[in-house]
Amino acid sequence: MTSIEQPVIQSLSSDPFAESVSALDTAHRLAREFVAGLATRPVGYRPSPDEMALALDEPLPEHGCDASLAVEEWLRRAEPGIVASPGPRFFGFVNGGSTPAALAGDWLAAAIDQNAGMWLSSPAAAQTELTVLRWLKEMFGLPDAWVGALTSGATMANLVGLAAARQWAGERMGFDPAVDGLSGNPPITVVSSIEIHASAVKALGTLCLGRSSVRRLPVAGGAIDIDELRATLARIDGPVIVVANAGEVNTGAFDDLDAVATICEAHPGGAWLHVDGAFGLFASVSPRYAHLNRGIERADSVGADGHKWLNVPYDCGFAFVRDAAALRAAFNATGAYIAAAPDLGCDPLTHVPEMSRRFRGLAAWCALRAYGRAGYRGMVERCVDNAATFAGWIEQTDGLELMAPAPLNIVCFRYAPPGMDAAACDAFNRDAVTAIQRDGRAFVTGTVWNGRAAIRAAFDNWATTQRDVEILQAAVHDQQSSQA
């Protein structure tokens, strides 16, 4: 036994939670140091898988150690692989950070360890979730009668909305998808654009609607071709599920949701409109950008992320559905051991795949209570201003190309060295993404847009300032200079 190893804590200790308090003190100290350094620490180090395995992978310890020491040891060993994604210079993957209120709420949620699956298991968690969902509907201008659920992110939010859509479509076709399954029944048609997000495609695959069966229509500037959508639905008999984007992930482009809703409402066989609003739903918070979501209230379901512009810790997302009966039918579960109490209040498990669930509603409640509608409006507008500043700089800088307009918070750009052929230019941009990430001053991610390698910078962190935008510009410029 080494000097730090010791037997497992004795259950008959006079103070069985003393080690918990000590470990929390250690975690609090380490977390404070991490958060205090977010503005200055490198955003990432890009360690190799072998380096991370060497740091963390080892045989299961035979004997334990003090809980505080375990926490401290993990942080020391894992440090090279920690990405400062909550920080102000992380511009990758459309990830937000964690506001102070949300972070504190999430810590408390872990400490009180509530099961947010049923009202009876935690009336506080269930009612908090109901309140959060109502506040979010008010903030986004969605109908109050819609039901909703908190999820682990946009993928599960899309799955929740599309599960309700599958239920609705199957019942119109004469069967119950949740009870009967899909085998032997007519296929359910799904239509979207070529820019449908991978999370929605993953949800469709999980629901056995088929990843490859989606009818993907062309786009104009990232938004679905309305004429093609109208013509496609005219050729479809029976019910159809339409997936629209409120904020396409590469450029931030929005489908014309009002026009899409009109086409869906006119379809003789019925059409369920699901909107993937992972980050674009937050445009509704600002009077300057709410027009981008015009018509979203006419949708049948909407999914969005909480760890994007709500700026709460992972994991959090939310889904809203017009047809409460279809949603409950999709996820209904019964058993004598399920102590549901419908006479007492709502059981969240009737709206989501999980039975037991993390109390993610507390972080969201604290964030919304602390900053309110005005705080989130200011956050959205500040982020969009930062994106506009960066996009303007790209347009004015020789050797850089803005790939598409930036209507909201995503800037899609690329290096365009004079005289370089297409293949070499694509390779240059892919290498540049890796180089910028390794540089550590800022974090961006690569993509492909209109068949060409490109780079994305997403602005949705509450703490990002104009100075952080300038640091991003310097990192992009220096990489350009290093390859000159």
Buried (B, 14 or more C-beta within 10 A) or exposed (E): EEEEEEEEBEEEEEEEEEBEEBBBEBBEEBBEEBBEEBBEBBBBBBBEEEEBEEBEEEEEEEEBBBBBBBBBEEBEBEEEBBBBBBBBBBBBEBBBBBBBBBBBBBBEBBEEEBBBBBBBBBBBBBBBBBBBBEBBBEBBEBEEEBBBBBBBBBBBBBBBBBBBBBBBBBBBBEBEBBEEEBEEBEEBBBBBBEBBBEBBBBBBBBBEBBBEEBBBBEBEEBBBBBEBBBEBBEEBEBBBBBBBBBBBBBBBBBBBBBBBBBBBEEBEBBBBBBBBBBBBBBBBBBEEBBEBBBBBBBBBBBBBBBBBBBBBBBBBBBBBBBBBEBBBBBBEEEEEEEEBBEEEBBBBBBBBBBBEBBBBBBBBBBBBEBBEEEBBBBBBBBBBBBBBBBBEBBEEBEBBBBBBBBBBBBBBBBBBBEEBEEEEBBEBBBBBBEBBBEBBBBBBBBBEBEEBBBBBBBBBBBBBBEEBBEBBBEBBBBBBEEBE
